[in-house]
Amino acid sequence: MDSLIQTIAISALPVIFAITLHEAAHGYAARHFGDPTAFLAGRITLNPLRHIDPVGTILIPAMILLFSGGSFLFGYAKPVPVDFGRLRHPKRDMLWVAAAGPAVNLLMALGWAALLKFAVTAPENLYSLPLAEMSRVGVMINCALMVLNLLPLPPLDGGRIAVSLLPYSLAWKFAQLERWGFPILLVLLFTGILDAIMNPLLGMAMRIIRVIFSF
């Protein structure tokens, strides 16, 4: 139990920032391209408290950590409201709004990796090990969220990117999958197919970061 409490304590900060700043990025991008919906709702902020969903950001990740023994993590924040019809060029700008979330996860993964490099190379002190472990979680959760959200399945960000890139006739048909997206994702998760898809991609992302920072 003590080790689980330590895992939750170390994981809390990187998980909350990974999930909530991902959503904030969508709001910033949407406002940049002409949709003020998130701004008017007070969701364009780096304050994680504005994006936390008590169930998806706190309860579900904690329960998953508990029942997986700290080996698996999943969660979500309150989705930022985006009215794609209010974008200046809805189909084209949808790509950038959708890509903003995974892009921020990539930047955070690199930031946590830099912090991990500092933790393992600086003179050892009382905070070295906790900082290193927190940084490892930060790299992992941000890479995992980036890879997951780039899967081409609406309403994931990768699905919206695909809708933006496809010709109008195909984009409209593909977008109809959105109503079934979450059930499909759950089926993929519980059948193990999602792991089979994500693990090689996640492994590749982690290897690239290890090469960049010479871990």
The 8 nearest C-alpha neighbors of each residue, nearest first, counted from 0:
[[1, 3, 2, 4, 5, 65, 68, 6],
 [2, 0, 4, 3, 5, 6, 7, 8],
 [1, 3, 5, 0, 4, 6, 7, 69],
 [2, 4, 6, 0, 5, 1, 7, 69],
 [5, 3, 1, 7, 6, 2, 8, 0],
 [4, 6, 2, 8, 3, 7, 9, 1],
 [5, 7, 3, 9, 4, 8, 10, 2],
 [6, 8, 10, 4, 5, 9, 11, 3],
 [9, 7, 5, 6, 11, 10, 4, 12],
 [8, 10, 133, 6, 7, 11, 5, 132],
 [9, 11, 7, 8, 13, 12, 14, 6],
 [12, 10, 14, 8, 9, 7, 13, 15],
 [11, 13, 15, 14, 10, 16, 9, 8],
 [14, 12, 137, 16, 15, 10, 11, 17],
 [15, 13, 17, 11, 12, 16, 10, 18],
 [16, 14, 12, 18, 17, 13, 19, 11],
 [15, 17, 13, 19, 18, 14, 20, 12],
 [18, 16, 14, 15, 141, 20, 19, 13],
 [17, 19, 15, 21, 16, 76, 20, 75],
 [18, 20, 22, 50, 16, 21, 47, 76],
 [21, 19, 23, 22, 16, 17, 18, 24],
 [22, 20, 100, 19, 24, 18, 23, 103],
 [21, 23, 20, 19, 25, 24, 79, 100],
 [22, 24, 20, 26, 25, 21, 43, 44],
 [25, 23, 27, 22, 26, 21, 100, 99],
 [24, 26, 28, 22, 96, 23, 27, 99],
 [27, 25, 29, 23, 37, 24, 28, 43],
 [28, 26, 24, 30, 29, 25, 43, 31],
 [27, 29, 31, 96, 25, 26, 30, 24],
 [28, 30, 26, 34, 32, 31, 27, 96],
 [31, 29, 34, 35, 33, 27, 32, 28],
 [30, 32, 28, 29, 33, 27, 34, 35],
 [33, 31, 29, 30, 86, 87, 34, 28],
 [32, 34, 86, 30, 87, 31, 29, 85],
 [33, 35, 30, 85, 29, 86, 36, 32],
 [36, 34, 30, 38, 37, 39, 33, 29],
 [37, 35, 39, 38, 34, 81, 80, 40],
 [38, 36, 40, 42, 26, 80, 39, 35],
 [39, 37, 35, 41, 43, 40, 36, 42],
 [38, 40, 36, 41, 37, 35, 42, 43],
 [41, 39, 37, 38, 42, 36, 80, 43],
 [42, 40, 38, 39, 43, 37, 44, 49],
 [41, 43, 37, 40, 44, 38, 49, 79],
 [44, 42, 38, 26, 23, 41, 27, 37],
 [43, 45, 46, 42, 23, 41, 49, 47],
 [44, 46, 47, 20, 23, 43, 19, 49],
 [45, 47, 44, 48, 49, 50, 20, 19],
 [48, 46, 50, 49, 19, 45, 51, 16],
 [47, 49, 51, 50, 46, 19, 52, 45],
 [50, 48, 47, 46, 51, 42, 44, 41],
 [51, 49, 19, 47, 77, 48, 76, 52],
 [52, 50, 76, 48, 56, 49, 53, 77],
 [51, 53, 76, 56, 77, 55, 54, 50],
 [54, 52, 57, 56, 55, 51, 58, 76],
 [53, 55, 58, 52, 57, 56, 59, 75],
 [56, 54, 75, 74, 52, 59, 57, 76],
 [57, 55, 52, 75, 74, 76, 51, 53],
 [56, 58, 53, 54, 60, 59, 55, 61],
 [57, 59, 54, 61, 60, 62, 55, 53],
 [58, 60, 62, 55, 61, 54, 57, 63],
 [61, 59, 63, 74, 73, 62, 58, 57],
 [60, 62, 64, 58, 59, 63, 57, 65],
 [63, 61, 65, 59, 64, 60, 58, 66],
 [62, 64, 60, 66, 65, 61, 67, 59],
 [63, 65, 69, 61, 67, 62, 66, 68],
 [66, 64, 62, 63, 68, 67, 61, 69],
 [67, 65, 63, 68, 64, 62, 69, 61],
 [68, 66, 64, 69, 70, 65, 63, 71],
 [67, 69, 65, 66, 70, 64, 3, 71],
 [68, 70, 64, 67, 71, 65, 6, 3],
 [69, 71, 67, 68, 64, 72, 63, 66],
 [72, 70, 69, 67, 64, 63, 73, 68],
 [71, 73, 60, 63, 64, 74, 70, 69],
 [74, 72, 60, 71, 63, 75, 59, 55],
 [73, 75, 55, 60, 56, 59, 72, 76],
 [74, 76, 55, 56, 18, 77, 73, 52],
 [77, 75, 52, 51, 56, 19, 50, 18],
 [76, 78, 52, 50, 51, 79, 75, 22],
 [79, 77, 76, 80, 22, 50, 75, 81],
 [78, 80, 22, 26, 37, 81, 77, 42],
 [81, 79, 37, 78, 36, 82, 26, 40],
 [80, 82, 83, 36, 79, 37, 29, 34],
 [83, 81, 84, 85, 34, 36, 80, 86],
 [82, 84, 85, 86, 89, 81, 93, 34],
 [83, 85, 82, 86, 89, 87, 34, 88],
 [86, 84, 34, 83, 82, 33, 87, 89],
 [85, 87, 33, 89, 34, 88, 83, 32],
 [86, 88, 33, 89, 32, 85, 92, 34],
 [87, 89, 86, 92, 91, 90, 32, 93],
 [90, 88, 86, 92, 83, 91, 84, 93],
 [91, 89, 163, 93, 92, 88, 94, 162],
 [90, 92, 93, 88, 89, 163, 94, 164],
 [91, 93, 94, 89, 95, 88, 90, 96],
 [94, 92, 96, 90, 91, 95, 89, 97],
 [95, 93, 160, 92, 97, 163, 96, 91],
 [96, 94, 98, 92, 97, 93, 99, 28],
 [95, 97, 28, 93, 25, 99, 98, 29],
 [98, 96, 156, 94, 95, 99, 93, 159],
 [97, 99, 95, 100, 96, 101, 94, 102],
 [98, 100, 102, 96, 24, 97, 25, 101],
 [101, 99, 21, 103, 24, 102, 98, 25],
 [100, 102, 145, 104, 103, 98, 99, 105],
 [103, 101, 99, 105, 100, 104, 98, 106],
 [104, 102, 106, 105, 100, 101, 21, 107],
 [105, 103, 141, 101, 107, 102, 106, 145],
 [104, 106, 108, 102, 103, 107, 101, 109],
 [107, 105, 103, 109, 104, 108, 110, 102],
 [106, 108, 110, 104, 109, 105, 111, 103],
 [109, 107, 138, 105, 111, 141, 110, 106],
 [108, 110, 112, 106, 107, 111, 113, 105],
 [111, 109, 107, 113, 112, 108, 106, 114],
 [110, 112, 114, 134, 108, 113, 109, 138],
 [113, 111, 115, 109, 114, 110, 138, 108],
 [112, 114, 116, 110, 115, 111, 109, 117],
 [113, 115, 111, 117, 112, 116, 118, 134],
 [116, 114, 112, 118, 131, 134, 117, 113],
 [117, 115, 113, 114, 119, 118, 120, 112],
 [116, 118, 114, 120, 115, 119, 121, 113],
 [119, 117, 115, 127, 131, 116, 121, 120],
 [118, 120, 116, 117, 121, 115, 131, 127],
 [119, 121, 117, 118, 116, 122, 123, 115],
 [122, 120, 118, 117, 119, 123, 127, 116],
 [123, 121, 124, 120, 119, 127, 118, 117],
 [122, 124, 127, 121, 125, 119, 126, 118],
 [123, 125, 127, 126, 122, 128, 121, 118],
 [124, 126, 127, 123, 128, 129, 130, 122],
 [125, 127, 124, 129, 128, 130, 123, 118],
 [128, 126, 130, 118, 124, 129, 123, 125],
 [127, 129, 131, 130, 126, 132, 125, 118],
 [130, 128, 132, 131, 126, 127, 133, 9],
 [131, 129, 133, 127, 128, 132, 126, 134],
 [130, 132, 128, 134, 115, 118, 129, 133],
 [131, 133, 135, 129, 134, 130, 128, 136],
 [134, 132, 130, 136, 9, 135, 131, 129],
 [133, 135, 137, 111, 131, 115, 136, 132],
 [136, 134, 132, 138, 137, 133, 139, 131],
 [137, 135, 139, 133, 134, 138, 140, 10],
 [138, 136, 13, 134, 135, 140, 139, 111],
 [137, 139, 108, 135, 136, 141, 111, 140],
 [138, 140, 136, 142, 137, 141, 143, 135],
 [141, 139, 143, 137, 142, 138, 136, 144],
 [140, 142, 104, 144, 108, 143, 138, 139],
 [141, 143, 145, 139, 140, 144, 138, 146],
 [142, 144, 140, 146, 141, 145, 147, 139],
 [145, 143, 147, 141, 146, 142, 148, 140],
 [144, 146, 101, 142, 148, 143, 147, 104],
 [145, 147, 143, 149, 144, 148, 142, 201],
 [148, 146, 144, 149, 145, 150, 143, 197],
 [147, 149, 156, 155, 145, 150, 146, 157],
 [148, 150, 157, 146, 147, 156, 151, 145],
 [149, 151, 157, 148, 147, 152, 158, 146],
 [152, 150, 158, 157, 149, 161, 153, 155],
 [151, 153, 158, 155, 150, 154, 157, 180],
 [154, 152, 158, 177, 155, 180, 159, 176],
 [153, 155, 177, 158, 180, 152, 156, 159],
 [156, 154, 153, 148, 158, 157, 152, 159],
 [155, 157, 97, 159, 148, 158, 149, 160],
 [156, 158, 149, 151, 150, 160, 155, 159],
 [159, 157, 153, 151, 152, 161, 155, 156],
 [160, 158, 162, 156, 161, 157, 153, 163],
 [159, 161, 94, 157, 163, 158, 162, 156],
 [160, 162, 158, 164, 159, 163, 165, 157],
 [163, 161, 170, 159, 165, 160, 164, 158],
 [162, 164, 160, 90, 161, 94, 91, 165],
 [163, 165, 161, 162, 160, 166, 94, 91],
 [164, 166, 170, 162, 163, 161, 169, 167],
 [167, 165, 169, 168, 170, 164, 163, 162],
 [168, 166, 170, 169, 171, 165, 162, 163],
 [167, 169, 170, 166, 171, 172, 165, 173],
 [168, 170, 172, 171, 166, 167, 165, 173],
 [171, 169, 162, 167, 173, 165, 172, 168],
 [170, 172, 174, 169, 173, 168, 167, 175],
 [173, 171, 169, 175, 174, 170, 168, 176],
 [172, 174, 170, 175, 171, 176, 169, 162],
 [173, 175, 171, 176, 172, 177, 170, 162],
 [176, 174, 177, 173, 172, 178, 171, 179],
 [177, 175, 174, 179, 178, 173, 180, 153],
 [176, 178, 153, 180, 154, 179, 175, 174],
 [177, 179, 176, 180, 175, 181, 154, 153],
 [180, 178, 177, 176, 182, 181, 183, 175],
 [179, 181, 177, 183, 153, 182, 178, 176],
 [180, 182, 184, 183, 179, 185, 178, 154],
 [183, 181, 185, 184, 179, 180, 186, 178],
 [184, 182, 186, 180, 181, 185, 179, 187],
 [183, 185, 181, 187, 182, 186, 188, 180],
 [184, 186, 188, 182, 187, 183, 189, 181],
 [187, 185, 183, 189, 188, 184, 190, 182],
 [186, 188, 193, 192, 184, 190, 185, 189],
 [189, 187, 185, 193, 186, 191, 190, 184],
 [188, 190, 186, 191, 187, 185, 192, 193],
 [191, 189, 187, 192, 188, 186, 193, 185],
 [190, 192, 194, 193, 188, 189, 187, 195],
 [193, 191, 187, 195, 194, 190, 196, 188],
 [192, 194, 187, 188, 196, 195, 191, 197],
 [195, 193, 197, 191, 196, 192, 198, 188],
 [194, 196, 192, 193, 197, 198, 191, 199],
 [197, 195, 193, 194, 198, 192, 199, 200],
 [196, 198, 194, 200, 199, 195, 201, 193],
 [197, 199, 201, 200, 194, 195, 202, 196],
 [200, 198, 202, 201, 197, 203, 196, 195],
 [201, 199, 203, 197, 202, 198, 204, 146],
 [202, 200, 198, 204, 203, 199, 197, 205],
 [201, 203, 199, 205, 200, 204, 198, 206],
 [202, 204, 206, 200, 201, 205, 199, 207],
 [205, 203, 201, 207, 206, 202, 200, 208],
 [204, 206, 202, 208, 207, 203, 201, 209],
 [207, 205, 209, 203, 208, 204, 202, 210],
 [208, 206, 210, 204, 209, 205, 211, 203],
 [209, 207, 211, 205, 210, 206, 212, 204],
 [210, 208, 214, 206, 212, 207, 213, 211],
 [209, 211, 213, 207, 208, 212, 206, 214],
 [212, 210, 208, 209, 213, 207, 214, 206],
 [211, 213, 209, 210, 214, 208, 116, 113],
 [214, 212, 210, 209, 211, 208, 116, 207],
 [213, 209, 212, 210, 116, 211, 208, 112]]
